[in-house]
Amino acid sequence: MTRIIYVTHDNQRFEHDAENGSSVMEAAVRAGVPGIEAECGGACACATCHVYVEPEFMNTVGEADGMETDMLDFAWEPSANSRLSCQLTVTDALDGLVVRVPARQG
């Protein structure tokens, strides 16, 4: 299991052990993290699972691909460290990953 840490816009902290191979979004939904709406269920067809990846994990998660980048255009206040959590696959390398949930979703 890999520990993922979600921090909401009002600094509530949710720590969840996620199964490798699942997505950071799936783990958030299972844990009931507020602010991760996941309207498309992980199909990269909306921007309602938008998160900000803490800078120290940016190299580990890598860059968004073209489809994700296009969807991030619909996210609320995207930034250089924005990712769709449905596109982040949980692996041992992400143990301790910290993502911040925006105040609202796109």
CORQUITA-V346025 format. One record per helix or strand of 2 or more residues. SS is the DSSP state (@ for helix, = for strand). FROM is the first residue (numbers start at 0). LEN is the number of residues. If there is no record, write none. Layout:
ss=SS from=FROM len=LEN
ss=SS from=FROM len=LEN
//
This chain:
ss== from=1 len=6
ss== from=12 len=6
ss=@ from=23 len=8
ss== from=49 len=4
ss=@ from=54 len=7
ss=@ from=65 len=7
ss== from=81 len=3
ss=@ from=84 len=3
ss=@ from=91 len=3
ss== from=96 len=5
//
